[in-house]
Amino acid sequence: MTREEKIELRDRLVKFVEEKNTWEGTVSQLMRSINSRLPKNMRTVSPSYFRVRLNEVLSSVRSKGVSVKFFQTSGSNSKKMVRFTA
């Protein structure tokens, strides 16, 4: 990802979280929510690729005051989740 793309993804993600105050879900759900806010050339359909891109901007997202926590639900249908809090 270029520097400009990282800034774009970070800014869109921070704005999304600030609008919601708190957001929680899977990386796939986050990808679908954020893709609609990104320019077409930055959208992705692969949750694993989106996670790689997300990892590239997490420190700068945190530096903007957004808390990010990854966790796994319990039980037989456990899911990997992420929680963002502005």
C-alpha positions in Angstrom: 0.0 0.0 0.0 1.3 3.5 -0.8 1.7 6.1 1.9 -1.4 7.9 0.5 -3.5 4.8 0.6 -2.5 4.2 4.2 -3.5 7.7 5.1 -6.8 7.3 3.2 -7.7 4.0 4.9 -6.7 5.4 8.3 -8.7 8.5 7.9 -11.8 6.7 6.6 -11.6 4.2 9.5 -11.1 6.8 12.1 -14.1 8.8 10.8 -16.2 5.6 10.7 -15.4 4.8 14.3 -16.0 8.4 15.5 -19.4 8.4 13.9 -20.3 5.1 15.7 -18.3 5.9 18.9 -17.9 2.1 19.3 -17.9 -0.6 16.7 -17.5 -4.3 17.1 -17.6 -7.2 14.6 -15.5 -9.5 12.5 -12.9 -8.3 10.1 -15.2 -9.3 7.2 -18.0 -7.1 8.6 -15.6 -4.2 9.0 -14.3 -4.7 5.5 -17.8 -4.5 4.1 -18.6 -1.4 6.1 -15.3 0.4 5.2 -15.3 -0.7 1.5 -18.3 1.5 0.7 -16.4 4.5 2.1 -13.2 3.9 0.1 -12.4 4.8 -3.5 -13.0 1.9 -5.8 -9.3 1.3 -6.5 -8.8 0.6 -2.7 -11.7 -1.8 -2.1 -11.0 -5.5 -1.5 -13.1 -8.6 -1.3 -10.6 -10.7 0.7 -11.0 -10.4 4.4 -7.5 -11.8 4.9 -6.0 -9.2 2.6 -8.0 -6.5 4.3 -6.6 -7.6 7.6 -3.1 -7.2 6.2 -4.0 -3.7 5.1 -5.6 -3.0 8.5 -2.5 -4.1 10.3 -0.5 -1.6 8.3 -2.5 1.3 9.6 -3.4 0.2 13.2 -0.6 2.2 14.9 -1.6 5.4 13.1 -5.3 4.7 13.9 -4.4 4.4 17.6 -2.4 7.6 17.4 -5.6 9.3 16.4 -7.2 8.3 19.7 -9.0 5.2 18.6 -8.8 2.2 20.8 -8.4 -1.2 18.9 -8.9 -4.5 20.6 -8.8 -8.0 18.9 -10.5 -10.9 20.8 -12.2 -14.2 20.2 -15.6 -15.1 21.4 -16.1 -18.3 23.4 -18.1 -21.4 22.6 -18.3 -23.8 19.8 -19.1 -21.0 17.3 -16.3 -18.8 18.4 -15.3 -15.9 16.1 -12.3 -13.6 15.9 -13.6 -10.1 16.6 -12.3 -6.6 16.6 -13.6 -3.6 18.7 -12.9 0.0 17.9 -13.7 2.8 20.4 -13.3 6.5 19.7 
